[in-house]
Amino acid sequence: MTKLIPLLRVYFAALAYCARIFTIGCLSRADRTGMKLICDLAGKRIRPAEQLLPEVGIDDLVPMARHIRMEKADCNQNGGLGLFDLFVIDTLCDFFRPRRIFEFGTFQGRTTLNLAANSPEDAKIFTLDLPREKIEAAQFAVLDGENAFVQNLEAPRLFAGTPYAGKVVQLFGDSSTFDYSPYLNSMDFIFIDASHSYEAVLNDSRRALEMLRGGHGVIVWDDYDAWYEGLTNAVGLLYRTEPAFRGAKKIRGTSFAYLQL
């Protein structure tokens, strides 16, 4: 009987977890990962979208120890980067030392803060967000489940009030209709984590390419993890059909697609 009680605790905890991930949990990145792990444990490697990019480890991209700053590491709410993903983006930023960074999708500003903390002192981070007040007017419909990640104009961002706030320029608008002319041919590092719809990702990716300084720099896409079918298929199409994206890779152990030009 004494052995049965711990087993029952595990059983009911697992039952409650499964009840959640197979209902409302489909809106949570962590719970979608749980679904994937259940399939993997059952020997069923099933994915909603095919991942075409070859995989590479972060050690292959940054072959040396780095001294990075991880800001708000314990502030991983739903929609934010996982701890290893945060480590990887900080490592890439510290290694490449970009002086002009463009971010598609601010959300709470945690990634923005980390980009600011790990870039040179004179760097500028331009972060573009679609305000909640403009959702209905967006050219491409916001996906179901993404509404919760759209902040209003007055929502505080995590970089506000930090020593790095002066490096950040907050921009507001729809990435599909935004005027990029002041930012063309001037960016060293671009992070794409806005709308995950197929059309929006194609648009943001092509605009990112136009913004790279002299066609050189780094582009990172978040959520290339096969559960975002539109994003994964859009990046796959670019990889297959547009030569500039032919060097894209998946960073092993993360949800990042990565391109260095």
C-alpha positions in Angstrom: 0.0 0.0 0.0 2.8 2.4 0.8 4.2 1.9 -2.7 0.9 2.4 -4.3 0.3 5.9 -2.9 3.3 7.5 -4.7 2.3 5.7 -7.9 -1.3 7.0 -7.6 0.1 10.5 -7.2 2.1 10.2 -10.3 -0.8 8.7 -12.2 -3.2 11.5 -11.3 -0.6 14.2 -11.9 0.0 12.7 -15.4 -3.7 12.4 -16.0 -4.3 16.1 -15.1 -1.3 17.1 -17.3 -2.7 15.2 -20.3 -6.2 16.6 -19.7 -4.7 20.1 -20.0 -2.4 19.6 -23.0 -5.1 17.9 -25.1 -7.5 20.8 -24.4 -6.4 24.4 -23.7 -2.7 23.3 -23.7 -2.6 23.4 -27.5 -2.2 27.2 -27.2 0.9 26.8 -25.0 4.4 26.2 -26.5 5.5 24.2 -23.5 2.4 21.9 -23.7 2.8 21.5 -27.5 6.3 20.3 -26.7 4.8 17.8 -24.2 2.5 16.4 -27.0 5.6 16.0 -29.2 7.5 14.2 -26.4 4.5 11.8 -25.8 4.6 10.9 -29.5 8.4 10.5 -29.4 8.2 8.2 -26.4 5.6 6.1 -28.2 7.9 5.8 -31.2 5.6 8.0 -33.3 7.7 10.8 -34.8 4.8 12.9 -36.0 5.1 16.6 -36.9 2.4 19.0 -38.3 5.0 20.4 -40.8 8.1 19.0 -42.3 11.4 20.6 -41.2 13.7 20.9 -44.2 16.6 22.8 -42.8 19.8 20.9 -41.9 20.6 21.0 -38.2 23.7 22.5 -36.6 24.8 22.8 -33.0 25.4 26.2 -31.3 29.0 25.0 -30.7 29.5 24.8 -34.4 28.3 28.4 -34.9 30.2 29.9 -32.0 33.2 27.7 -31.4 34.4 29.4 -28.1 33.4 30.1 -24.6 31.4 33.4 -24.2 30.7 35.7 -21.4 27.0 36.6 -21.8 24.4 38.4 -19.8 21.1 36.6 -19.3 18.5 39.2 -18.3 15.1 38.2 -16.8 16.1 34.5 -17.1 13.4 33.5 -14.6 10.6 35.5 -16.4 9.6 32.9 -18.9 5.9 33.4 -19.3 3.9 31.6 -22.0 5.1 33.0 -25.4 8.6 33.8 -24.2 11.8 32.1 -25.1 12.9 29.0 -23.1 16.1 29.2 -21.1 18.3 27.4 -23.6 16.8 29.5 -26.5 17.6 32.6 -24.5 21.1 31.4 -23.9 21.6 30.8 -27.6 20.3 34.2 -28.8 22.5 35.9 -26.2 25.5 33.9 -27.3 24.9 34.8 -31.0 24.5 38.4 -30.2 27.6 38.5 -28.1 29.6 36.7 -30.7 28.6 38.8 -33.7 28.7 42.1 -31.9 26.0 43.7 -34.0 25.6 47.5 -33.8 22.2 47.7 -35.4 19.5 45.1 -34.6 16.0 44.8 -35.9 13.4 42.7 -34.0 10.0 41.7 -35.5 7.7 41.3 -32.6 8.4 42.9 -29.2 5.8 41.2 -26.9 7.0 41.8 -23.4 10.5 42.9 -24.5 12.4 40.2 -22.8 14.3 39.2 -25.9 14.8 42.9 -26.8 16.3 43.4 -23.3 18.7 40.5 -23.8 19.8 41.7 -27.3 20.5 45.1 -25.8 22.5 43.6 -22.9 24.7 41.5 -25.2 25.4 44.0 -28.0 28.0 46.7 -28.0 27.5 49.8 -25.9 26.8 52.0 -29.0 24.3 49.5 -30.5 20.7 50.3 -31.3 17.9 47.8 -31.2 14.8 48.6 -33.3 11.8 46.5 -32.2 8.6 46.5 -34.1 5.3 45.5 -32.5 1.7 45.4 -33.7 -0.4 47.1 -31.0 -3.6 45.5 -29.9 -5.5 48.5 -31.1 -4.4 47.7 -34.7 -5.2 43.9 -34.8 -8.3 44.3 -36.9 -6.5 46.5 -39.5 -3.6 44.1 -40.0 -3.1 43.0 -43.6 -2.6 39.4 -42.6 -5.0 38.0 -40.0 -3.5 37.3 -36.6 -3.6 33.6 -36.0 -5.9 32.0 -33.4 -4.0 31.9 -30.1 -1.7 34.8 -31.0 -4.0 37.5 -29.7 -2.8 36.9 -26.2 0.7 37.9 -27.2 -0.3 41.3 -28.7 0.2 44.1 -26.2 -1.5 47.4 -26.1 0.4 50.7 -26.7 0.7 51.4 -23.0 1.8 48.0 -21.9 5.2 48.2 -20.1 8.1 46.4 -21.7 10.7 44.6 -19.7 13.6 46.7 -21.0 11.9 49.9 -19.6 13.8 51.3 -16.7 16.9 49.2 -17.2 20.4 50.4 -17.9 19.8 49.2 -21.5 16.6 51.1 -22.2 18.5 53.9 -24.0 19.6 51.4 -26.7 16.1 50.4 -27.6 13.8 52.2 -30.1 10.3 51.0 -29.9 8.4 51.0 -33.2 4.7 50.3 -33.7 2.9 49.1 -36.8 1.9 46.2 -39.0 5.1 44.5 -40.4 3.4 43.8 -43.7 2.7 47.5 -44.4 5.4 49.2 -42.3 7.7 51.7 -44.0 11.2 50.1 -43.8 13.0 52.7 -45.9 14.9 54.3 -42.9 16.2 50.8 -42.0 17.2 49.4 -45.3 20.8 48.2 -45.9 21.8 49.1 -42.3 21.1 46.1 -40.0 23.6 43.5 -38.7 21.3 41.2 -36.8 17.6 40.5 -37.3 15.3 38.5 -35.1 11.9 37.4 -36.5 9.2 36.6 -33.9 6.1 38.4 -35.0 3.0 36.8 -36.7 3.5 33.1 -37.5 1.2 33.1 -40.5 2.7 31.8 -43.7 2.2 35.1 -45.6 3.5 37.3 -42.7 6.7 35.2 -42.3 7.4 35.4 -46.0 7.0 39.1 -45.9 9.1 39.6 -42.7 11.8 37.4 -44.0 12.1 39.2 -47.3 12.1 42.6 -45.6 14.8 41.3 -43.2 17.0 40.5 -46.2 16.6 44.0 -47.6 17.6 45.5 -44.2 20.9 43.6 -43.9 23.9 45.9 -44.3 25.4 45.2 -47.7 23.5 41.9 -47.8 25.6 40.6 -44.9 24.5 39.7 -41.4 22.5 37.3 -39.3 18.7 36.4 -39.4 17.2 34.3 -36.7 13.6 33.0 -36.8 11.9 31.9 -33.6 9.4 29.0 -33.5 10.8 26.9 -36.3 9.7 23.9 -34.4 7.2 22.2 -36.7 4.2 23.1 -34.5 3.9 26.5 -36.3 3.0 25.1 -39.7 2.8 28.5 -41.5 6.2 29.7 -40.2 7.9 26.3 -40.8 6.5 26.0 -44.3 7.4 29.6 -45.2 11.0 29.2 -44.0 11.1 25.9 -45.9 9.9 27.6 -49.1 12.5 30.3 -48.9 15.2 27.7 -48.3 14.1 25.7 -51.3 13.4 28.4 -53.8 15.3 31.6 -53.0 19.1 31.4 -53.2 19.7 34.0 -50.5 18.1 31.7 -48.0 19.9 28.5 -49.1 22.3 28.6 -46.2 19.6 28.5 -43.5 19.9 25.9 -40.7 18.0 24.7 -37.7 19.9 25.2 -34.4 19.8 21.9 -32.6 17.9 21.9 -29.3 16.2 25.2 -30.0 13.2 26.5 -31.9 15.5 28.7 -34.0 16.2 28.8 -37.7 19.4 30.6 -38.5 20.9 32.3 -41.5 24.3 33.9 -41.7 25.1 35.8 -44.9 
